Amino acid sequence: MDACDALIVGAGPAGSACAWSLRRAGIDTTIIDKRTFPRDKVCGGWITPAVIEELEIDTAEYGKGHVLQPLSGFRTGRIGGPEVQTSYGKPVSYGIRRCEFDAYLLRRSGARVLQNTPLNQLERVDGGWVVNGEITARIVIGAGGHFCPVARHLGADARKETAVAAQEIEFEMTPEQRRGCGVEGEVPELFFCADMKGYGWCFRKQNFLNIGLGRLDPHGLPRHVAEFVKFLRQTNKVTFDLPGPMIGHAYLLYSKTNRNVAGDGVLLIGDAAGLAYSQSGEGIRPAIESGLLAAKVIAAAAGQYTREALEPYRSALAGRFGDSGRDVSTAIGSRLPESWIESLGRVLLRNGWFSRHVVLDRWFLHRNVPALQF
């Protein structure tokens, strides 16, 4: 059998960030993933300066061979309502393509990688793990997204959880499509549904365009997506037909999850742990930070991966992201009548101060939260 200290199931940003940090700590690490990289990944796709700092990414070097779209402003509002443009005068985020970014992080992790290798069997043996009957590991880290098999091992049942459902498409525009796109590369556009249960986005990354919409109400998703695409056409933001169908995916919001993230010899990180930000649904930064926090706890455990030794990880998540299920704004919103929420959204989203300091700075960019320091 192959053997390693830590085996990570899932090669996305959470898994690769965790492996990168574990390797720097001298811990023998293997990553398995059911896909072959680079692979397509539906995601709006932006990273903040905090992520760049935490992962020590050289933006000049990365930008030579990958899409890296500086974002210096946003256009926000309600679908069909007034629009507010916020300018920062400098890059506050960067648009990336997940197919490129994930493959880059995976290569840079330095871990042994087994691609096209799904997790089919997970067995606890003599205080360690046997994976697929072929690999032994002392600790297993689940980083396989919303439907991660390691999360299922810890008792998660995605069918019983309240998840955000999203549909989106990303494609390289033809010259004719570029002429028919009214969205600026430096200024992504974000528009909330009237009931504030979701939002759509139109995001230009150099020659690529990403359009999508996500909601907490999956039954109404197709209708809201169609209305959003119609709105984009009516406002001349996108004057051409989309080149293909939108792709669906789901993820958990941290304020609505109760997944068990730590057990005997096992941890969950990223979307497997349900860590997407509650207001925006953005998951790249929480995924990366959870991977780094998990690696720190694993290194401190010094090979003793008991439940007690790994329990600090749960505390680290609460310290970083707050107590799961206790997000104040989400809790208040869930108790207000829908008509009140619609009226508040109508007023607040046309206010420039609210759009900048609450919607963007706090909900989407988390500019008030400094990068992790180790």
Secondary structure, 3 states (H helix, E strand, C coil): CEEEEEEEECCCHHHHHHHHHHHHCCCCEEEECCCCCCCCCCCCCEECHHHHHHHCCCHHHHHHHCCCEEECEEEEEECCCCEEEEECCCCCEEECCHHHHHHHHHHHHCCEEECCCCCCCEEEECCEEEECCCEEEEEEEECCCCCCHHHHHCCCCHHHCCEEEEEEEEEECCHHHHHCECCCCCCCEEEECCCCCEEEEEEEECCEEEEEEEECCHHHHHHHHHHHHHHHHHCCCECCCCCCCCEEEEEEEHHHCCCCCEECCEEECHHHCCCECCCCCCCHHHHHHHHHHHHHHHHHHCCCCCHHHHHHHHHHHHHHHCCCCCCHHHHHHHHCCHHHHHHHHHHHCCCHHHHHHHHHHHHHCCCCCCCCCC
